C-alpha cells in the first residue's frame, strides 16, 4: 500500500481479492463496484472512496509523505 499522488493504492494479488471482498463487505460493491487497475499479477485498488464512505481519514492508514 502506498500513496501515488492523491490515490492511496492497495495492491492485491489475484488470490487475495476474495479475502478483500470479505473484509470490506459486499455492500461496498453494491453501487457498481470499485474502480481498479488490472496488473499482471493482481489489481490495484484506490482506497480513497472506501475511506470516504466509512468516514476514515486515509492518512490514519498510511501517512502521506510530502517531498520537497
C-alpha positions in Angstrom: 0.0 0.0 0.0 1.3 3.4 -0.9 0.3 6.9 -2.0 0.6 7.7 -5.7 -0.4 11.4 -6.0 -3.8 11.7 -4.4 -4.5 8.0 -4.6 -3.9 5.5 -1.7 -3.3 2.3 -3.7 -3.6 -1.2 -2.3 -2.0 -3.9 -4.4 -3.8 -7.2 -4.2 -2.7 -10.5 -5.7 -5.5 -12.3 -7.5 -5.6 -14.9 -4.7 -6.3 -12.0 -2.2 -9.3 -10.5 -3.9 -11.9 -12.8 -2.2 -10.4 -12.0 1.2 -10.5 -8.3 0.5 -14.2 -8.6 -0.5 -14.9 -10.4 2.7 -13.1 -7.7 4.7 -15.0 -4.7 3.2 -18.3 -6.5 2.8 -20.4 -6.9 -0.3 -22.4 -3.7 0.4 -19.3 -1.7 -0.6 -19.6 -3.2 -4.1 -23.4 -2.6 -4.5 -23.2 0.7 -6.3 -21.3 -0.6 -9.3 -18.3 -1.8 -7.5 -14.8 -0.3 -7.2 -12.6 1.1 -9.9 -9.4 -1.0 -10.1 -6.4 -1.1 -12.2 -5.6 -4.5 -13.7 -2.0 -5.6 -13.2 -0.2 -8.7 -14.5 -0.5 -10.5 -11.1 -3.5 -8.8 -9.5 -5.2 -5.5 -9.1 -4.6 -2.0 -7.6 -7.5 -0.5 -5.6 -7.7 3.2 -4.7 -8.8 3.2 -1.1 -9.9 6.8 -1.0 -13.6 6.1 -2.0 -13.8 3.3 0.6 -12.3 5.6 3.2 -14.8 8.4 2.4 -17.8 6.0 2.6 -16.7 4.8 6.0 -15.6 8.2 7.3 -12.0 7.2 7.7 -9.1 9.6 7.2 -6.8 7.8 4.7 -3.8 9.3 6.4 -4.7 7.4 9.5 -4.0 4.2 7.4 -0.8 5.5 5.9 0.7 8.9 6.3 1.1 10.8 3.0 4.8 11.9 2.7 5.5 15.3 1.4 8.6 15.5 -0.9 10.4 18.8 -1.1 
